[in-house]
Amino acid sequence: GVSLVGFRSFLQSIYTTKAAALKDMDTDADGRVTRREFMNFVLLLGLAEANANLLLTSLCHASPAPGSSLMDRMVDALTYELQLPALRTLLRSEYPTVSALEQVVDMDGDGQVALGEWVQFVRLARVDPVSAERAFARMDVARKGVVPLRAMRLFGDDLTLCDYRVLTEPEFGSLEGALRSADGDGDQRLVAAELAKQAESLCINATKAEELHVQLDVHHDGFVDLASFSAGRLPFLVMRNGSLAGFRLCLQSYFAGDSTSISRDIEATNDGYPVTQWGITDQGYKVAWESPENMAAIFKHSDTSVSGLLSKSRYQQLFAGATTPAGLRIMLFQVAPDGGTQLLSRADWDKEGSLSESEFQYLCESLGYSADNAKAIYDTLNYAGADTLSLSQLRPVTN
């Protein structure tokens, strides 16, 4: 058989640019390479149909339809300049497990990967220095010139939601953009099959895609409500703009919802409690691919007393486990910095001027809290036993 890296090397010996190779692949010059065109291209190069099928499998091109198109990232993996998703495809074809990759990429055995090591390593896969450095920059969000070995998880099977965000950002700009692109029928209800289709083209298996969908489906509806991410609702939930809810989502995904593990990780990273900005920045860098600037914003939003420290209870309320009205107030300051009226504009679906229990539960679940936690806070705020929460009853949790 022929390997993806071997075929890439072969094409680079024939063609000096991606455009030149693409011209011969795209025989009808319609701007796309179909499965049929690729098969014919491989045969013209003197290889067998079995080789072509093996290459398509390595590219994670699953559709058997002759007219189905290869994605641009797949052509990148075959030819020249590439981004992180195409590099994932290329490396996975050579290293079936993350541990196998880690054994060779960490050349000096110090438990981390320096830029020089990385460039030298991916050169073996015929990746040019510019593409190598661009991919490394996606991982080196702290701009240290080195990344921990755990960063190599991007090329394996055990991905988290924020790993998926990193992989999709080069192509879609944001995780939200990727999810909207995956919504094939445009109904703003992303079902598991739609996400799985997109994930498959990124060489992510169906089981992992299902796990990611479950993590995104915080309301247990069987679909991800993309309308929640709209400008008028909760647009910051999966973004990188210093969002507390976004960081909580990353942590919950990485640690499989285990609040104890999240707390132990920050305790180890920070060398105990209380949590410092340095400690949470390091955790954000290693777990959520967050830049120092974004983590500084997250810490600033969390540290309402401006003490430079977060207590164990405050950290846990925001990022690890259940919250209290005081913790929810901090979260909601990002949702509605202008106060209760703005909160109602985002969360009061029926426009009755108050929040019902179901609306309040939906809001809390969107922020990463359980239905039971939402009910406990709702009951605390609803001291009058009314049918809904009025603006005055929401004051303890709003600005």
TORGU-722243 format. One record per residue (C-alpha): residue in three letters; x, y, z. Coordinates in Angstrom, 3 decimals. Example, Ala and Ser with C-alpha at 12.3 -4.5 7.8 and 13.67 -1.06 7.14 Angstrom:
BEGIN
ALA/12.300/-4.500/7.800
SER/13.670/-1.060/7.140
//
This chain:
BEGIN
GLY/0.000/0.000/0.000
VAL/0.883/3.666/-0.087
SER/0.812/5.928/2.953
LEU/-0.622/9.432/3.027
VAL/2.783/10.888/3.884
GLY/4.394/8.812/1.145
PHE/1.858/9.990/-1.423
ARG/2.306/13.610/-0.274
SER/6.053/13.239/-0.772
PHE/5.431/11.706/-4.205
LEU/3.194/14.585/-5.300
GLN/5.680/17.178/-4.025
SER/8.320/15.547/-6.228
ILE/6.057/16.060/-9.240
TYR/4.312/19.357/-8.497
THR/5.871/22.503/-7.081
THR/2.598/23.997/-5.798
LYS/-0.823/22.917/-4.591
ALA/-2.386/24.802/-7.510
ALA/-0.422/22.752/-10.032
ALA/-1.509/19.461/-8.435
LEU/-5.084/20.660/-8.099
LYS/-5.201/21.520/-11.808
ASP/-4.513/17.896/-12.723
MET/-6.901/16.521/-10.109
ASP/-9.816/18.806/-10.989
THR/-10.197/17.682/-14.582
ASP/-13.448/19.573/-15.254
ALA/-12.051/22.755/-13.664
ASP/-15.164/23.354/-11.558
GLY/-13.177/24.213/-8.441
ARG/-13.670/20.933/-6.616
VAL/-12.129/17.468/-6.656
THR/-14.638/14.654/-6.656
ARG/-13.991/11.124/-5.505
ARG/-14.165/9.965/-9.131
GLU/-11.631/12.597/-10.229
PHE/-9.272/11.645/-7.424
MET/-9.525/7.953/-8.266
ASN/-8.714/8.692/-11.909
PHE/-5.832/10.962/-10.871
VAL/-4.260/8.218/-8.742
LEU/-4.636/5.676/-11.548
LEU/-2.964/8.049/-14.022
LEU/-0.014/8.239/-11.653
GLY/0.456/4.505/-12.025
LEU/-1.078/3.392/-8.740
ALA/-3.904/0.937/-8.206
GLU/-7.551/1.535/-7.312
ALA/-6.852/-0.080/-3.949
ASN/-4.217/2.596/-3.301
ALA/-6.725/5.323/-4.097
ASN/-9.290/3.829/-1.729
LEU/-6.689/3.536/1.025
LEU/-5.708/7.182/0.584
LEU/-9.344/8.299/0.737
THR/-9.788/6.312/3.933
SER/-6.682/7.958/5.419
LEU/-8.134/11.349/4.455
CYS/-11.353/10.449/6.308
HIS/-13.359/10.939/3.133
ALA/-16.205/8.616/3.991
SER/-18.754/9.174/1.224
PRO/-18.689/6.386/-1.401
ALA/-20.547/8.549/-3.948
PRO/-18.349/9.155/-7.012
GLY/-19.508/12.777/-7.183
SER/-18.763/13.564/-3.542
SER/-16.115/16.249/-3.115
LEU/-12.854/16.147/-1.225
MET/-12.661/19.012/1.237
ASP/-9.982/21.610/0.731
ARG/-8.200/20.470/3.893
MET/-7.937/16.977/2.387
VAL/-6.208/18.353/-0.695
ASP/-3.922/20.326/1.639
ALA/-2.972/17.116/3.421
LEU/-1.993/15.663/0.064
THR/0.009/18.593/-1.245
TYR/1.559/21.669/0.346
GLU/0.471/24.401/2.760
LEU/-1.827/23.165/5.492
GLN/-3.598/24.197/8.665
LEU/-4.009/22.287/11.927
PRO/-6.980/20.114/10.793
ALA/-5.108/18.849/7.716
LEU/-2.029/18.235/9.840
ARG/-4.183/16.168/12.208
THR/-5.247/14.032/9.226
LEU/-1.657/13.633/8.094
LEU/-0.206/12.696/11.492
ARG/-3.039/10.330/12.389
SER/-2.284/8.339/9.250
GLU/1.243/7.741/10.583
TYR/0.663/7.540/14.349
PRO/-2.520/5.673/15.297
THR/-2.261/6.630/18.983
VAL/-1.252/9.748/20.871
SER/1.309/7.785/22.877
ALA/3.000/6.675/19.645
LEU/3.179/10.303/18.551
GLU/4.478/11.497/21.926
GLN/7.324/8.985/21.849
VAL/8.808/10.527/18.713
VAL/7.855/14.205/18.864
ASP/9.497/14.859/22.264
MET/13.003/14.414/20.963
ASP/14.873/15.408/24.135
GLY/12.473/13.620/26.499
ASP/11.730/16.654/28.677
GLY/7.956/16.187/28.660
GLN/7.244/19.091/26.359
VAL/7.613/19.990/22.693
ALA/9.649/23.008/21.653
LEU/9.035/24.829/18.387
GLY/12.343/23.592/16.976
GLU/11.489/19.993/17.809
TRP/8.080/20.404/16.236
VAL/9.341/21.900/12.979
GLN/11.981/19.189/12.687
PHE/9.452/16.449/13.449
VAL/6.718/17.475/11.000
ARG/9.331/18.021/8.297
LEU/9.434/14.209/8.170
ALA/5.809/14.400/6.981
ARG/6.866/16.837/4.276
VAL/5.353/19.832/6.063
ASP/6.985/23.176/5.324
PRO/8.275/25.394/8.177
VAL/5.612/28.083/7.668
SER/2.762/25.576/8.011
ALA/4.536/23.922/10.945
GLU/4.936/27.208/12.799
ARG/1.343/28.221/12.079
ALA/0.039/24.956/13.534
PHE/2.355/25.270/16.540
ALA/1.051/28.784/17.226
ARG/-2.472/27.341/17.491
MET/-1.239/25.111/20.312
ASP/1.167/27.571/21.936
VAL/-1.504/30.030/23.072
ALA/0.722/31.180/25.935
ARG/3.461/32.047/23.434
LYS/6.114/30.223/25.456
GLY/7.828/28.583/22.500
VAL/7.016/25.177/24.011
VAL/3.831/23.171/24.538
PRO/3.204/20.358/27.028
LEU/2.996/16.829/25.671
ARG/-0.686/16.808/26.544
ALA/-1.170/19.193/23.596
MET/-0.643/16.211/21.313
ARG/-4.155/15.076/22.235
LEU/-5.299/17.201/19.282
PHE/-4.077/14.373/17.045
GLY/-5.792/11.554/18.916
ASP/-9.255/10.207/19.656
ASP/-9.853/11.523/23.174
LEU/-10.886/15.061/22.283
THR/-12.723/17.610/24.393
LEU/-15.113/20.319/23.245
CYS/-12.394/22.933/23.384
ASP/-10.036/20.673/21.450
TYR/-12.772/20.584/18.819
ARG/-12.912/24.378/18.972
VAL/-9.171/24.633/18.290
LEU/-9.431/22.216/15.371
THR/-12.349/23.991/13.727
GLU/-11.286/27.619/14.226
PRO/-8.839/27.721/11.277
GLU/-11.639/26.805/8.872
PHE/-14.770/28.225/10.493
GLY/-13.417/31.074/12.600
SER/-15.079/29.927/15.818
LEU/-16.739/26.920/17.400
GLU/-20.099/28.576/16.852
GLY/-19.252/28.955/13.168
ALA/-18.387/25.265/12.981
LEU/-21.636/24.232/14.670
ARG/-23.696/26.414/12.363
SER/-21.893/24.963/9.355
ALA/-22.690/21.456/10.619
ASP/-26.395/22.309/10.826
GLY/-27.151/20.855/7.412
ASP/-30.858/21.724/7.261
GLY/-30.393/25.183/8.784
ASP/-33.096/24.732/11.425
GLN/-30.786/25.893/14.247
ARG/-31.244/22.523/15.914
LEU/-27.981/20.623/15.619
VAL/-28.665/16.907/15.982
ALA/-26.044/14.267/16.716
ALA/-25.949/12.960/13.141
GLU/-25.158/16.432/11.778
LEU/-22.271/16.935/14.175
ALA/-21.024/13.398/13.509
LYS/-20.886/14.094/9.774
GLN/-18.688/17.137/10.299
ALA/-16.561/15.371/12.906
GLU/-16.000/12.376/10.628
SER/-14.342/14.600/8.030
LEU/-11.957/15.693/10.807
CYS/-11.096/12.044/11.507
ILE/-13.151/11.997/14.692
ASN/-15.035/8.769/15.323
ALA/-18.787/8.522/15.830
THR/-18.515/7.642/19.517
LYS/-16.515/10.761/20.327
ALA/-18.803/12.920/18.178
GLU/-21.766/11.618/20.165
GLU/-20.003/12.489/23.434
LEU/-19.337/16.021/22.221
HIS/-22.947/16.410/21.176
VAL/-24.151/15.263/24.589
GLN/-21.885/17.842/26.243
LEU/-23.257/20.596/24.023
ASP/-26.865/19.485/24.542
VAL/-27.015/21.017/28.016
HIS/-30.822/21.053/28.005
HIS/-31.108/17.337/27.153
ASP/-33.368/18.091/24.190
GLY/-31.673/15.709/21.777
PHE/-30.337/18.683/19.830
VAL/-28.115/21.712/20.369
ASP/-30.154/24.909/20.309
LEU/-28.004/27.155/18.103
ALA/-30.439/30.023/18.672
SER/-28.980/30.247/22.193
PHE/-25.733/31.562/20.695
SER/-27.410/34.443/18.832
ALA/-26.513/38.065/19.609
GLY/-29.731/38.652/21.501
ARG/-29.418/35.584/23.695
LEU/-26.147/34.150/25.033
PRO/-23.549/34.715/22.288
PHE/-20.484/34.295/24.500
LEU/-21.135/30.723/25.617
VAL/-18.639/29.000/23.326
MET/-16.428/31.955/22.464
ARG/-12.971/33.104/23.528
ASN/-13.863/36.537/24.865
GLY/-13.121/35.962/28.537
SER/-16.393/34.097/29.017
LEU/-16.796/32.446/32.421
ALA/-19.413/30.087/30.993
GLY/-17.137/29.223/28.082
PHE/-14.237/28.395/30.392
ARG/-16.524/26.345/32.631
LEU/-17.688/24.427/29.547
CYS/-14.077/23.638/28.619
LEU/-13.274/22.395/32.113
GLN/-16.428/20.315/32.389
SER/-15.661/18.663/29.049
TYR/-11.986/18.012/29.802
PHE/-12.705/16.459/33.199
ALA/-15.919/14.680/32.136
GLY/-18.035/16.772/34.489
ASP/-16.125/15.635/37.591
SER/-16.039/18.675/39.881
THR/-13.549/16.984/42.211
SER/-11.056/16.481/39.381
ILE/-11.433/20.105/38.279
SER/-10.769/21.322/41.808
ARG/-7.785/19.002/42.261
ASP/-6.294/20.173/38.975
ILE/-6.397/23.856/39.881
GLU/-5.087/23.027/43.351
ALA/-2.115/21.208/41.830
THR/-1.539/23.817/39.127
ASN/-1.834/26.724/41.526
ASP/0.040/24.980/44.358
GLY/-2.974/25.138/46.633
TYR/-5.729/27.630/47.359
PRO/-6.603/30.474/47.076
VAL/-6.385/30.602/43.280
THR/-4.115/33.235/41.760
GLN/-4.289/34.735/38.290
TRP/-1.096/32.870/37.450
GLY/-2.623/29.541/38.490
ILE/-5.869/29.904/36.580
THR/-3.995/31.202/33.529
ASP/-1.825/28.083/33.509
GLN/-4.893/25.859/33.829
GLY/-6.634/27.710/31.013
TYR/-3.600/27.339/28.779
LYS/-3.213/23.603/29.358
VAL/-6.860/22.564/29.451
ALA/-8.826/25.085/27.386
TRP/-6.287/26.568/24.926
GLU/-7.009/30.025/26.358
SER/-4.566/32.888/25.947
PRO/-3.137/34.814/28.924
GLU/-5.246/37.804/27.873
ASN/-8.493/35.820/27.934
MET/-7.613/34.236/31.269
ALA/-6.792/37.654/32.708
ALA/-10.285/38.769/31.693
ILE/-11.813/35.633/33.237
PHE/-9.921/36.188/36.476
LYS/-10.931/39.852/36.569
HIS/-14.616/38.959/36.147
SER/-14.310/36.310/38.888
ASP/-12.370/38.427/41.392
THR/-15.184/40.801/42.298
SER/-13.426/41.876/45.496
VAL/-10.291/42.838/43.518
SER/-8.153/40.945/46.026
GLY/-6.032/39.155/43.455
LEU/-7.210/35.821/44.869
LEU/-10.143/33.435/44.402
SER/-11.240/31.330/47.341
LYS/-11.842/27.618/46.894
SER/-15.596/28.080/47.209
ARG/-15.687/30.917/44.680
TYR/-13.655/28.935/42.138
GLN/-15.846/25.859/42.603
GLN/-19.077/27.833/42.284
LEU/-17.945/29.360/39.000
PHE/-16.114/26.496/37.321
ALA/-16.371/23.154/39.087
GLY/-19.660/22.327/40.781
ALA/-22.965/23.756/41.938
THR/-23.325/27.461/42.528
THR/-25.122/29.793/44.921
PRO/-27.013/33.017/44.226
ALA/-23.743/34.890/44.844
GLY/-21.875/32.746/42.301
LEU/-24.706/32.995/39.789
ARG/-24.683/36.765/40.161
ILE/-21.071/36.831/38.955
MET/-21.949/34.640/35.979
LEU/-24.981/36.750/35.111
PHE/-22.963/39.953/35.186
GLN/-21.514/38.799/31.864
VAL/-24.940/37.816/30.558
ALA/-26.570/41.093/31.555
PRO/-24.084/43.722/32.763
ASP/-26.827/46.364/32.609
GLY/-29.028/44.542/35.076
GLY/-32.339/42.737/35.326
THR/-34.043/44.351/32.346
GLN/-31.233/43.212/30.062
LEU/-31.387/39.732/31.584
LEU/-35.083/39.529/30.781
SER/-34.381/40.564/27.191
ARG/-32.122/37.523/26.862
ALA/-33.949/34.928/28.927
ASP/-37.656/35.884/29.031
TRP/-38.906/33.967/25.987
ASP/-42.610/34.709/26.424
LYS/-41.948/38.416/27.014
GLU/-44.136/38.552/30.101
GLY/-41.633/40.675/32.029
SER/-40.550/37.929/34.431
LEU/-38.803/34.552/34.442
SER/-40.744/31.349/34.850
GLU/-39.116/28.366/36.500
SER/-38.522/26.723/33.118
GLU/-36.960/29.914/31.697
PHE/-34.715/30.236/34.751
GLN/-33.709/26.581/34.487
TYR/-32.876/27.012/30.788
LEU/-30.704/30.011/31.620
CYS/-28.798/28.162/34.349
GLU/-28.316/25.067/32.204
SER/-26.929/27.277/29.433
LEU/-24.311/28.453/31.919
GLY/-23.353/24.880/32.790
TYR/-25.384/24.297/35.960
SER/-27.719/21.405/36.623
ALA/-31.503/21.546/36.700
ASP/-31.425/20.690/40.419
ASN/-29.025/23.555/41.106
ALA/-31.271/25.906/39.111
LYS/-34.349/24.824/41.056
ALA/-32.608/25.348/44.392
ILE/-31.664/28.926/43.485
TYR/-35.091/29.592/41.944
ASP/-36.793/28.489/45.150
THR/-34.456/30.727/47.185
LEU/-35.246/33.755/45.027
ASN/-38.953/32.996/44.882
TYR/-39.489/33.871/48.511
ALA/-42.994/35.120/47.723
GLY/-44.051/31.811/46.193
ALA/-45.125/33.561/42.996
ASP/-45.585/31.868/39.636
THR/-42.567/33.669/38.158
LEU/-39.545/35.707/39.250
SER/-40.079/39.448/38.959
LEU/-37.355/42.038/38.427
SER/-37.266/42.738/42.159
GLN/-36.871/39.048/42.966
LEU/-33.991/38.801/40.464
ARG/-32.038/41.611/42.130
PRO/-29.895/39.285/44.299
VAL/-28.472/37.738/41.122
THR/-28.338/40.766/38.823
ASN/-26.320/43.941/38.692
//
